[in-house]
Amino acid sequence: MTNNTLRPIRDKNLYRGYQCDVSRLSPRNALLTPFFLPSNSIYKQLMGWKEKHFEIDNKEMSQENEESSGNRSLISAFWSKSIIMSNKLSLTGYSRSADRTGFMIKELNLFLDAGIGCYRVPQNCFITHSHVDHCFNLPMLMMGSNNMNIYAPLESIPFIDRHIETTFCLNQGHNTFDKTWYNIQGVAGSEQVNFESGGRKLTAKALQMDHTVPTLGFAFSEIRTRLRSDLVGKNGREIALLRKNGEDVNETYESPLFVYMGDTSIKGIHDNITQLEKHTTIIVECTFLSEDHRGTGQDAKKHIAWQELEPIIESMGHHITWVLIHFSMRYYSKEVRCFFDECQKNNKMQNVIPWI
């Protein structure tokens, strides 16, 4: 996108951000235009439904909107939170139940779910399931890409593929669509996917989750090389001679990076506990802070409450960092923070990071 196709809007009563001249954009990049960036006042008006639905005090809602968006654009706000995991990889993104979920590992050029638009083009994107708050913005992430790799549960591939095609056809105004510029691959439960991203050789082990639609989690590892175990302790000259004779003295191994779990009931954790124990960072949903908030619907039963997760975290040891995502929209950020501040008193649960 050249500079003359993008111009800042100065009127603070309209939109804070940029407006695109669609006539100057390619058919793919023109799809960026739905992302007009409203100012705070307009954003608060758009959030009016939340006040009505949850009977929220006006002052509290105003404080929450200032906290979440400030003077930044909506898209930028979604990518404003970032942490450094134990393997020195950064995790950036946003997640709220029934709102949107999406994360990025910048160093790997890797995206996890696609509920959020972003102007960075990922090399690989892993979709946990087909609910729209996790995959609706996938076509937006594909803008400007020529060879993006998409991985998703095998059963959801026809629907995700149709979503991509329909979105681009809608944008272009005709039903001719070229699928050759991206790759989409269905992944079955327990399948292992080998791929390259960010200049590294990686592998993703699919973990079967328990949700209302086919859902996967992914255990990511980096494929590295080291000296063969049978040669450890051998004389350097002996190893050099083996190399000279054409023998491979190295072996590959998987170095665990992190686990990213899709929406699931607690069964998804119990069923994959052996795989989880191999990793030091686990990103998992914690939709409800209390069982009392769960409700009786079928969908509510397929999510995790803190009371279910807490004993598992305690039993698996403090060397594992748990990043809790996907909190219900019924909670304000302050509520979640206060809840876990209380949980972490007396030096407890210091390995828990609520994503707020």
Stockholm file with secondary structure:
# STOCKHOLM 1.0

chainA/1-356         MTNNTLRPIRDKNLYRGYQCDVSRLSPRNALLTPFFLPSNSIYKQLMGWKEKHFEIDNKEMSQENEESSGNRSLISAFWSKSIIMSNKLSLTGYSRSADRTGFMIKELNLFLDAGIGCYRVPQNCFITHSHVDHCFNLPMLMMGSNNMNIYAPLESIPFIDRHIETTFCLNQGHNTFDKTWYNIQGVAGSEQVNFESGGRKLTAKALQMDHTVPTLGFAFSEIRTRLRSDLVGKNGREIALLRKNGEDVNETYESPLFVYMGDTSIKGIHDNITQLEKHTTIIVECTFLSEDHRGTGQDAKKHIAWQELEPIIESMGHHITWVLIHFSMRYYSKEVRCFFDECQKNNKMQNVIPWI
#=GR chainA/1-356 SS CCGGGEEECCCTTSBSSEEECGGGSCTTGGGGTTCCCBCHHHHHHHTHHHHHHHTCCHHHHHHHHHHHHTTSCHHHHHTCCEEECTTSCEEEEEEETTTEEEEEEGGGTEEECCSSCCSSCCSEEECCCCCHHHHTTHHHHTTTCSSEEEEEEGGGHHHHHHHHHHHHHHHHTSSCCCCTTEEEEEECTTCEEEEEETTEEEEEEEEECCSSSCCEEEEEEEEEEEECGGGTTCCHHHHHHHHHTTCCCEEEEEEEEEEECCSCCTHHHHTTHHHHTTCSEEEEECCBSSGGGSCSSHHHHTSCBHHHHHHHHHHHCTTSEEEEECBCTTSCHHHHHHHHHHHTGGGCSTTEEECC
#=GC SS_cons         CCGGGEEECCCTTSBSSEEECGGGSCTTGGGGTTCCCBCHHHHHHHTHHHHHHHTCCHHHHHHHHHHHHTTSCHHHHHTCCEEECTTSCEEEEEEETTTEEEEEEGGGTEEECCSSCCSSCCSEEECCCCCHHHHTTHHHHTTTCSSEEEEEEGGGHHHHHHHHHHHHHHHHTSSCCCCTTEEEEEECTTCEEEEEETTEEEEEEEEECCSSSCCEEEEEEEEEEEECGGGTTCCHHHHHHHHHTTCCCEEEEEEEEEEECCSCCTHHHHTTHHHHTTCSEEEEECCBSSGGGSCSSHHHHTSCBHHHHHHHHHHHCTTSEEEEECBCTTSCHHHHHHHHHHHTGGGCSTTEEECC
//
